[in-house]
Amino acid sequence: MMPFSDEIINRAWQRALSRCECTRQTHSHLYIRCDNKLVWENRGREGQGAWEAHHRTETGGDPYSNCEILCWICHKKTLQ
């Protein structure tokens, strides 16, 4: 998989309204959005407001529809 383009990340960030989009039941969200508040400048960092752009599926490629904005906690859980 390739990294997302800046344009895709910006669009996904706007859609997410600066909040985590994770709804994974395995993260104890029970299909309710995580909704942690995120800070644009904290991309790729740990700590409060940290986040990363993540592929929804490994086979979906790099379009906007396969990009989700996850807080750092949810992002790390998806990598385990």
ChimeraX attribute file (.defattr): number of C-alpha atoms within 10 A of each C-alpha:
attribute: neighborCount
match mode: 1-to-1
recipient: residues
	/A:1	9
	/A:2	7
	/A:3	13
	/A:4	18
	/A:5	11
	/A:6	9
	/A:7	10
	/A:8	19
	/A:9	20
	/A:10	15
	/A:11	12
	/A:12	20
	/A:13	22
	/A:14	12
	/A:15	13
	/A:16	17
	/A:17	13
	/A:18	20
	/A:19	21
	/A:20	27
	/A:21	21
	/A:22	23
	/A:23	17
	/A:24	15
	/A:25	11
	/A:26	10
	/A:27	14
	/A:28	10
	/A:29	13
	/A:30	11
	/A:31	12
	/A:32	12
	/A:33	14
	/A:34	19
	/A:35	17
	/A:36	19
	/A:37	15
	/A:38	23
	/A:39	13
	/A:40	13
	/A:41	10
	/A:42	16
	/A:43	17
	/A:44	14
	/A:45	13
	/A:46	14
	/A:47	11
	/A:48	14
	/A:49	19
	/A:50	22
	/A:51	29
	/A:52	24
	/A:53	23
	/A:54	22
	/A:55	23
	/A:56	16
	/A:57	11
	/A:58	10
	/A:59	9
	/A:60	12
	/A:61	16
	/A:62	19
	/A:63	12
	/A:64	16
	/A:65	12
	/A:66	18
	/A:67	22
	/A:68	22
	/A:69	27
	/A:70	29
	/A:71	31
	/A:72	24
	/A:73	17
	/A:74	21
	/A:75	20
	/A:76	13
	/A:77	10
	/A:78	16
	/A:79	7
	/A:80	5
